[in-house]
């Protein structure tokens, strides 16, 4: 799993009062996530319980936007957790702030959508959290040590009880996104909510966040993740999601059924629609993706990815080459060992040609080298000398 999933650790579902069921939930692994160590699972449970440590001022019943969104007390608590359970030694301050900021962002985003909690919901959440706290204290020595100084009841009253409205709001936000994106696994729909929350937070509270980072001595921090570019054709749209076939151009897939497309192209991926962009089947698009998951579900497409930006582009920027010497080109390419396709390009190919029913895309590289990619075979890079030979065969110099 990539960094995005590592940073979006969220524990979902209801806890039973039965000790064994509580322990199983704390320790269970999401089916779309990689196996985690016991220490990281403990950290997941602790962070989920505490959420936005001590952001008490903005949890007032009137939820005023003018309330303080950061404070040293909240960060100190997350630092305590990071110092005890972090697997990334030396970066405890960044980890503590990142989790602290993420919870603040989720709450304010939920608030902006009008998500509120009732008295009954807060009471039910409080009972559940207290039961969970008791079970965690009995199950994990590390957690028992964390509670030792204040005692369980005082700890709950001071650290968790003021945060109950936020916990309810965050659960409602996740439920909203599960309903909004039914095509995606539940855990990933929750992560989409968090990503949207971070976008909202960056748009409205960037100055406050920067000031607090300077106050605590956190330098060069950014919650903006750099993604990879994927270019391809939209072949399906449903439930606020679209299916992208990377590397395919519209003219190739227009006469194929979705089943035929998926069988031929092994990189079919579902992406969420964002920013109310109006996509249509057959659009050729450039996607900036910031990670994704592959599930174990036996479905036609089990790849899902996050997206940060979508741009509709024209497939005509690629120069299409017509072969009048297919035998010579075939003889040139056959001895070459194609390797698994791994490289991604942020632009459409410079050239493309079809040989034996297979489209080969060509990008011009550094030093007059060439990159070639073919769906059925993979990719390869030609040195300057070999690239010159292929260019002559394809008459690229004259195109």
C-alpha positions as CSV (number, residue, x, y, z in Angstrom):
1,X,0.0,0.0,0.0
2,X,1.3,3.5,-0.7
3,X,1.9,6.5,1.6
4,X,-1.6,7.8,1.2
5,X,-3.1,4.7,2.8
6,X,-0.5,4.6,5.5
7,X,-1.5,8.2,6.5
8,X,-5.2,7.6,6.4
9,X,-5.5,5.0,9.2
10,X,-9.2,5.0,10.2
11,X,-10.9,2.5,12.4
12,X,-14.6,2.0,11.5
13,X,-17.6,0.0,12.7
14,X,-19.3,-0.5,16.0
15,X,-17.7,-2.1,19.0
16,X,-19.5,-4.8,21.1
17,X,-19.3,-4.9,24.8
18,X,-17.8,-8.4,24.4
19,X,-14.1,-8.2,25.1
20,X,-13.1,-10.7,22.4
21,X,-15.1,-8.9,19.7
22,X,-13.6,-5.6,20.7
23,X,-10.1,-7.0,20.6
24,X,-10.7,-8.5,17.2
25,X,-11.9,-5.2,15.8
26,X,-8.9,-3.4,17.1
27,X,-6.5,-5.9,15.6
28,X,-8.3,-6.7,12.4
29,X,-6.8,-5.8,9.0
30,X,-8.8,-4.1,6.4
31,X,-8.9,-6.3,3.4
32,X,-7.6,-3.6,1.1
33,X,-4.7,-2.7,3.3
34,X,-1.4,-4.4,3.9
35,X,-0.7,-6.3,7.1
36,X,0.4,-4.0,9.9
37,X,2.5,-4.6,13.0
38,X,0.9,-4.9,16.4
39,X,2.4,-1.5,17.4
40,X,0.8,0.2,14.4
41,X,-2.5,-1.4,15.2
42,X,-2.3,-0.2,18.8
43,X,-1.6,3.3,17.4
44,X,-4.6,3.1,15.1
45,X,-6.9,2.3,18.0
46,X,-5.4,5.1,20.2
47,X,-5.5,7.7,17.4
48,X,-9.1,6.8,16.6
49,X,-10.2,7.2,20.2
50,X,-8.5,10.5,20.7
51,X,-9.1,12.1,17.3
52,X,-8.4,15.8,17.5
53,X,-6.8,15.9,21.0
54,X,-8.1,18.7,23.1
55,X,-9.5,21.0,20.4
56,X,-12.1,21.8,23.0
57,X,-12.8,25.4,22.0
58,X,-14.3,24.6,18.7
59,X,-16.4,21.8,20.1
60,X,-18.8,24.3,21.7
61,X,-22.5,23.7,20.9
62,X,-22.6,26.7,18.6
63,X,-19.4,25.5,16.8
64,X,-18.2,29.0,16.0
65,X,-15.8,29.3,13.1
66,X,-13.9,31.9,15.1
67,X,-12.8,29.3,17.7
68,X,-9.1,28.4,18.0
69,X,-8.4,25.5,15.7
70,X,-4.9,24.5,17.0
71,X,-3.4,24.5,20.5
72,X,-0.2,23.2,22.1
73,X,-2.2,20.9,24.4
74,X,-3.7,18.9,21.6
75,X,-0.3,18.5,19.9
76,X,1.3,17.5,23.2
77,X,-1.1,14.6,23.5
78,X,-0.4,13.4,20.0
79,X,3.3,13.7,20.7
80,X,2.9,11.4,23.7
81,X,1.3,8.8,21.4
82,X,3.9,9.2,18.7
83,X,6.8,8.9,21.1
84,X,5.4,5.7,22.5
85,X,4.2,4.0,19.3
86,X,5.7,5.6,16.3
87,X,7.5,3.3,13.8
88,X,9.2,6.3,12.2
89,X,11.7,7.4,14.7
90,X,13.0,10.9,14.5
91,X,9.8,12.2,12.9
92,X,7.5,12.1,15.8
93,X,6.6,15.8,15.6
94,X,5.6,15.6,12.0
95,X,3.6,12.4,12.6
96,X,1.8,14.0,15.6
97,X,1.0,17.2,13.7
98,X,-0.2,15.3,10.7
99,X,-2.7,13.2,12.6
100,X,-3.7,16.3,14.6
101,X,-4.3,18.3,11.5
102,X,-6.2,15.5,9.7
103,X,-8.7,15.3,12.5
104,X,-9.2,19.0,12.7
105,X,-9.8,19.1,8.9
106,X,-12.3,16.3,9.0
107,X,-14.3,18.0,11.7
108,X,-14.5,21.4,10.0
109,X,-15.3,19.8,6.6
110,X,-18.2,17.9,8.2
111,X,-19.3,21.1,9.8
112,X,-19.3,22.9,6.5
113,X,-21.6,20.2,5.1
114,X,-24.1,20.8,7.9
115,X,-23.3,17.6,9.7
116,X,-24.3,17.8,13.3
117,X,-25.0,15.4,16.2
118,X,-28.0,14.9,18.4
119,X,-27.9,14.5,22.2
120,X,-28.9,10.8,21.8
121,X,-26.2,10.2,19.3
122,X,-23.6,11.7,21.6
123,X,-24.7,9.7,24.5
124,X,-24.5,6.5,22.5
125,X,-21.1,7.4,21.2
126,X,-19.9,8.1,24.7
127,X,-21.0,4.8,26.0
128,X,-19.3,3.0,23.1
129,X,-16.1,4.9,23.6
130,X,-16.0,4.2,27.3
131,X,-16.6,0.5,26.8
132,X,-13.8,0.5,24.2
133,X,-11.5,2.4,26.5
134,X,-12.0,-0.2,29.2
135,X,-11.3,-3.1,26.9
136,X,-8.2,-1.5,25.5
137,X,-6.9,-0.9,29.0
138,X,-7.3,-4.6,29.8
139,X,-5.9,-5.8,26.5
140,X,-2.8,-3.7,25.9
141,X,-0.1,-2.9,28.5
142,X,1.0,0.1,26.4
143,X,-2.5,1.5,26.6
144,X,-2.8,0.8,30.3
145,X,0.5,2.6,30.9
146,X,-0.9,5.6,29.0
147,X,-3.9,5.8,31.3
148,X,-1.9,5.2,34.5
149,X,-1.2,8.8,35.4
150,X,-4.8,10.1,35.3
151,X,-6.9,7.0,35.8
152,X,-9.4,5.7,33.3
153,X,-12.4,7.8,34.3
154,X,-10.4,11.1,34.5
155,X,-8.8,10.3,31.2
156,X,-12.1,9.7,29.5
157,X,-13.7,12.9,31.0
158,X,-10.8,15.1,30.0
159,X,-9.6,13.6,26.7
160,X,-12.6,11.9,25.1
161,X,-15.8,13.3,26.4
162,X,-15.3,16.8,25.0
163,X,-14.6,15.2,21.6
164,X,-17.8,13.1,21.3
165,X,-19.6,15.6,19.0
166,X,-16.7,15.4,16.7
167,X,-16.6,11.7,16.7
168,X,-20.2,11.5,15.7
169,X,-19.8,14.1,13.0
170,X,-16.8,12.2,11.5
171,X,-18.7,9.0,11.4
172,X,-21.6,10.7,9.6
173,X,-19.1,12.2,7.1
174,X,-17.7,8.8,6.4
175,X,-21.2,7.3,6.0
176,X,-22.1,10.1,3.6
177,X,-19.1,9.2,1.4
178,X,-19.9,5.5,1.5
179,X,-23.3,6.4,0.1
180,X,-21.8,8.9,-2.4
181,X,-19.3,6.4,-3.8
182,X,-20.9,2.9,-3.7
183,X,-18.5,1.6,-6.4
184,X,-15.6,2.0,-4.0
185,X,-14.7,-0.2,-1.0
186,X,-16.0,1.2,2.2
187,X,-12.6,1.9,3.6
188,X,-11.5,3.8,0.5
189,X,-14.8,5.8,0.5
190,X,-13.8,6.9,4.0
191,X,-10.4,7.9,2.8
192,X,-12.0,10.0,0.0
193,X,-13.8,11.9,2.7
194,X,-10.5,12.6,4.4
195,X,-8.9,13.8,1.2
196,X,-11.7,16.2,0.5
197,X,-11.5,17.4,4.1
198,X,-7.8,18.2,3.6
199,X,-8.6,20.1,0.4
200,X,-11.3,22.1,2.3
201,X,-8.9,22.7,5.1
202,X,-6.1,24.0,2.8
203,X,-8.6,26.4,1.2
204,X,-9.8,27.9,4.4
205,X,-7.3,27.4,7.2
206,X,-3.8,27.4,5.5
207,X,-2.6,30.6,7.3
208,X,-3.6,29.3,10.7
209,X,-2.0,26.0,10.0
210,X,1.3,27.6,8.8
211,X,1.4,29.9,11.9
212,X,1.0,26.9,14.2
213,X,3.7,24.9,12.4
214,X,6.1,27.8,12.8
215,X,5.1,28.1,16.5
216,X,6.0,24.4,17.2
217,X,9.1,24.4,15.0
218,X,7.8,22.2,12.2
219,X,9.7,23.1,9.1
220,X,8.9,22.3,5.4
221,X,5.7,20.4,6.2
222,X,3.1,19.9,3.5
223,X,0.0,17.8,3.3
224,X,-0.2,18.1,-0.5
225,X,0.9,14.8,-2.0
226,X,2.5,14.6,-5.4
227,X,0.8,12.1,-7.7
228,X,1.5,10.3,-10.9
229,X,0.0,11.2,-14.3
230,X,-2.2,8.5,-16.1
231,X,-3.5,9.1,-19.5
232,X,-6.3,7.1,-21.1
233,X,-9.9,6.8,-22.2
234,X,-13.1,6.9,-20.1
235,X,-15.1,3.7,-20.9
236,X,-17.8,3.8,-18.2
237,X,-19.4,6.3,-15.7
238,X,-21.5,5.3,-12.8
239,X,-22.2,6.2,-9.1
240,X,-19.9,9.3,-9.1
241,X,-17.1,7.2,-10.5
242,X,-15.5,6.6,-13.9
243,X,-13.6,3.7,-15.4
244,X,-10.3,4.6,-17.1
245,X,-8.3,2.4,-19.4
246,X,-4.8,3.8,-19.3
247,X,-3.0,3.8,-22.7
248,X,-6.1,3.3,-24.7
249,X,-7.2,5.9,-27.2
250,X,-10.9,6.5,-28.0
251,X,-10.8,5.1,-31.5
252,X,-9.5,1.8,-30.2
253,X,-12.3,1.1,-27.7
254,X,-15.3,2.7,-29.3
255,X,-16.4,-0.5,-31.0
256,X,-15.6,-2.8,-28.0
257,X,-17.8,-3.9,-25.2
258,X,-16.8,-3.2,-21.6
259,X,-16.0,-6.9,-21.1
260,X,-13.8,-7.0,-24.2
261,X,-12.0,-3.8,-23.1
262,X,-11.3,-5.2,-19.6
263,X,-10.1,-8.5,-21.0
264,X,-7.6,-6.8,-23.4
265,X,-6.5,-4.0,-21.0
266,X,-5.3,-5.2,-17.7
267,X,-5.1,-1.7,-16.1
268,X,-8.7,-0.8,-15.9
269,X,-9.1,1.5,-12.8
270,X,-12.1,3.2,-11.1
271,X,-11.6,6.9,-10.2
272,X,-13.9,9.2,-8.3
273,X,-15.5,12.1,-10.1
274,X,-14.3,15.4,-8.5
275,X,-15.0,19.1,-8.8
276,X,-18.2,18.4,-10.7
277,X,-16.3,17.9,-13.9
278,X,-18.5,16.7,-16.7
279,X,-17.0,13.6,-18.2
280,X,-18.4,11.5,-21.0
281,X,-17.7,8.0,-22.2
282,X,-15.0,8.2,-24.8
283,X,-13.2,11.3,-23.3
284,X,-9.4,11.1,-23.5
285,X,-8.2,12.4,-20.1
286,X,-5.1,13.1,-18.1
287,X,-5.4,12.0,-14.4
288,X,-3.2,13.0,-11.6
289,X,-3.5,10.1,-9.2
290,X,-2.3,10.1,-5.6
291,X,-2.4,6.4,-4.9
292,X,-4.9,3.6,-4.8
293,X,-5.7,0.1,-3.9
294,X,-6.4,-3.3,-5.4
295,X,-8.9,-5.4,-3.6
296,X,-9.2,-9.1,-3.2
297,X,-12.7,-9.1,-4.5
298,X,-13.4,-11.3,-7.6
299,X,-15.0,-8.7,-9.7
300,X,-14.2,-7.6,-13.3
301,X,-12.4,-4.5,-12.1
302,X,-10.9,-4.5,-8.6
303,X,-8.5,-1.6,-8.9
304,X,-9.5,1.8,-7.4
305,X,-7.5,5.0,-7.3
306,X,-7.6,8.4,-5.7
307,X,-7.5,11.5,-8.0
308,X,-6.4,15.0,-7.4
309,X,-6.9,16.5,-10.8
310,X,-8.7,15.6,-14.1
311,X,-8.1,17.2,-17.5
312,X,-9.8,16.4,-20.8
313,X,-7.2,16.4,-23.6
314,X,-7.1,15.7,-27.3
315,X,-5.8,12.3,-28.5
316,X,-4.8,13.9,-31.8
317,X,-1.5,15.3,-30.4
318,X,0.0,11.9,-31.2
319,X,1.5,11.6,-34.7
320,X,0.2,8.3,-36.2
321,X,2.7,6.5,-38.3
322,X,1.7,4.3,-41.2
323,X,3.9,1.2,-41.8
324,X,4.8,0.3,-45.4
325,X,7.6,-2.0,-44.2
326,X,6.0,-4.0,-41.4
327,X,8.3,-7.0,-41.9
328,X,11.4,-4.9,-41.3
329,X,9.9,-3.3,-38.2
330,X,8.8,-6.7,-36.9
331,X,12.3,-8.1,-37.4
332,X,13.7,-5.1,-35.5
333,X,11.4,-5.5,-32.5
334,X,11.1,-9.3,-32.2
335,X,14.5,-10.0,-30.7
336,X,14.0,-7.3,-28.0
337,X,13.0,-8.3,-24.5
338,X,10.0,-6.3,-23.4
339,X,9.8,-5.7,-19.7
340,X,6.8,-5.1,-17.4
341,X,5.2,-1.8,-17.9
342,X,6.1,0.5,-15.0
343,X,7.0,3.9,-16.3
344,X,4.3,6.6,-16.5
345,X,4.3,9.7,-18.7
346,X,2.6,13.0,-18.1
347,X,1.9,13.6,-21.8
348,X,0.4,11.5,-24.7
349,X,3.0,9.7,-26.8
350,X,4.8,11.6,-29.5
351,X,4.2,8.8,-32.1
352,X,2.2,5.7,-32.4
353,X,1.9,2.8,-34.9
354,X,0.0,-0.4,-35.2
355,X,1.8,-3.7,-35.9
356,X,0.0,-7.0,-36.1
357,X,-3.1,-5.4,-34.4
358,X,-1.0,-4.1,-31.5
359,X,-0.6,-0.3,-31.0
360,X,2.9,0.7,-30.0
361,X,3.3,4.2,-28.4
362,X,6.6,6.1,-28.6
363,X,8.0,8.9,-26.4
364,X,11.1,10.8,-27.2
365,X,13.5,10.6,-24.3
366,X,16.7,12.3,-23.2
367,X,19.7,12.1,-25.5
368,X,17.6,11.2,-28.5
369,X,16.6,7.9,-26.9
370,X,13.1,6.4,-27.3
371,X,10.6,4.8,-24.9
372,X,8.2,2.3,-26.3
373,X,5.1,0.9,-24.7
374,X,2.6,-1.7,-26.0
375,X,-0.3,-3.0,-24.0
376,X,0.2,-6.6,-24.9
377,X,4.0,-6.7,-24.3
378,X,5.1,-4.0,-21.8
379,X,7.8,-1.4,-22.3
380,X,11.4,-0.8,-23.4
381,X,13.9,1.9,-23.8
382,X,16.1,2.2,-26.9
383,X,19.5,3.8,-26.7
384,X,20.5,6.6,-29.0
385,X,22.0,4.3,-31.6
386,X,19.1,1.8,-31.6
387,X,16.6,4.7,-31.5
388,X,18.2,6.1,-34.7
389,X,17.7,2.8,-36.4
390,X,14.0,2.6,-35.5
391,X,13.4,6.2,-36.5
392,X,14.8,5.4,-39.9
393,X,12.5,2.3,-40.3
394,X,9.5,4.3,-39.2
395,X,10.4,7.4,-41.2
396,X,10.0,9.5,-38.1
397,X,12.5,12.0,-39.3
398,X,10.2,12.8,-42.2
399,X,7.0,13.0,-40.2
